[in-house]
Each structure stands twice: as structure tokens, then as C-alpha cells.
Amino acid sequence: MAENDVTGHSLDLKPRAGARRRELVRRTEFGLVIALLAEFLLGMAVNLFVKIPESHPGAKPPDFLNGVVQSVGWAVTDGGLWLALHAGLGLLLTLGALAALLKSIGSHDRTALTTSAVGFVSVLEAGFNGGSFLNYGEDYSSMIMASLFAVATGSYAFGVYLLGRRERQPQVVAGESRTRRTPGFRRHKPPSRPPAGP
């Protein structure tokens, strides 16, 4: 899509729209990095100050997914402050990771799509392992959850860096120079020499 500015020059709006979509993905991923760090601190508080009872809704379930739903519901409503915050923020992180993935698909940018896809899968799998820890109390589930947290954080942070660096680079569209000129500066042609006399 192209429009003309007041001077009659053609303006290509597609690169600008793509840049806006990439910036939206970058901001979303930056927010997810901050939320993941907060989730890590809440997880540390749960490990230090919360003892999860062996018997609670969803504990030792015959059906894993049904048990996860019951365990997470119990954690949010009756698990105490730290566990409720940890589980609640985990649910919000899953929704945020899904939002970043959908935005990256709309941006048609390979870097945004790759980092958001890796981040979404890592956040989702970390959530399932957190639910598995509530279900069965196995330490390896907590270890897997922490490892996937690191993968998700690294992927989003890498996306923020790459997308931000790309936006700082000069853009060239359709062979036209996008170099900005200083306001008020005009390029003057050197005076032409008069023709030599006979």
C-alpha cells in the first residue's frame, strides 16, 4: 500500500506497519521477561515458606489433566498467599505467552515467531510440570519447571534484543535513500563557470 505525501513523493506504508507489529511483539516479550522473573521469585518463596500437604484436591490423581485442574484450582483458592500468587501468575503467563505468539504470527517476522514459539512452549510445559509437582510431589517436576523457566526467559530476552536492534538500523525501501537531512539545510550547486572567451 502506497500513498503520496504533501510533496508528491510515494510513501510505502507496509514497512511501517511491519515495524509497528514487531515493536508490539518486542514490548510483549519484554513484559513476559519481567513477569517470568517475578514468577521465579514467587517460586523461591513457595520453596522456602510453603509446605504443600500430601492430601489436597487433585493429589495423586488417576487422570493427570483432571488432577492438574483440581490442584491448580486448589492452589489459587486455598493454597495460601505465596502459592496462590505463584499459581495465579503462572496462569497469566500462559495467556501472555499465547498473546505474544499470536502477535508474532501477525507480524510475519521469523525472529519474532521463533522466539515467541519457543517461549510459549516452554511456559506451557513449565505450567504442566508445576501442576505435576502439585499432583505427585516429585522433585524432578520442580527441576524441569525451573529449567523451562530459564529457556522461556532466554528466548524472550533474545527476541527483545534482536527486534530492538533491527528497529535501530536504518531502513531502505525500494532502493530509495531514507537518510534524514538536517532541517533547514539545503544542498547548493557550485556556481557554474562562465564560458571561456575566444
Secondary structure as GFF3:
##gff-version 3
##sequence-region A 1 198
A	DSSP	beta_strand	2	4	.	.	.	ID=ss1
A	DSSP	beta_strand	10	12	.	.	.	ID=ss2
A	DSSP	alpha_helix	14	49	.	.	.	ID=ss3
A	DSSP	alpha_helix	64	78	.	.	.	ID=ss4
A	DSSP	alpha_helix	81	107	.	.	.	ID=ss5
A	DSSP	alpha_helix	110	136	.	.	.	ID=ss6
A	DSSP	alpha_helix	139	168	.	.	.	ID=ss7
###
